[in-house]
Amino acid sequence: MLNIRFYLPYLLSVTLLSLFLSGCSTQPNKNENQSFSTLTGLTPAQRIAKLKQLQHWGITGKIAFIEKASRNSATLHWQVDERATTQQLNLTTYLGINILQLKSTATDHSIQVDGKTYHGNNLQALIYSLTGFTLPTKALTFWLKGIPFQVTDKISNDKSTKLPRNLSSLYNGELWQINYADYQYINGYHLASKFSIKKDDLLIKISVNRWLINE
């Protein structure tokens, strides 16, 4: 177990952070300008209500974990079905080497690492025990859509677009700050394509190349 935990950050570091930063630009959607004008008819509350109905989705892109002593990044493929409470998450190096493969249900989380499979009922703890990374997956399914995880969460919206720019969220008793930049207009939804997620000395950056919407 300990060997795995130290081996994974080494693999992730192969995907240099500079590649993440240089390759994280998202192609603008051709309907983006029109989408912003269309959005003026939605209040922030109406937008949140609409996004709560989006329960089968996925993203492809890049993820980076930045701390004082380490910087690691990987290619990200994540599929979530909130109705069935299932998800699949794959992390690979830029060379295509598989780092972590997750299959998750409501009662069991299965992670395959280095040819071995591990199970647990606490996904965040399982990921941390295998990789040393803190990934708040439960709250992240809310944050990625720009909706609050807790009723006490606070969202700051852009005055012109009415889209979220910042979100403060309490997760597992700890305060997280989520910043949103750049949006895509996909199947009637406005979804961010760049995220900065911060807690204490941990910074997680996610750049979405493509949102996958299944309805």
Secondary structure, DSSP 8 states (H G I E B T S, - for coil): -HHHHHHHHHHHHHS-HHHHHHT------TTHHHHHHHHTT--HHHHHHHHHT--EEEEEEEEEEE-SS-EEEEEEEEEEETTTTEEEEEEE-TT--EEEEEEE-SS-EEEEETTEEEEES-HHHHHHHHHS----HHHHHHHTTT--SSTT-EEEE-TTT--EEEEEEEETTEEEEEEEEEEEEETTEEEEEEEEEEETTEEEEEEEEEEEE--
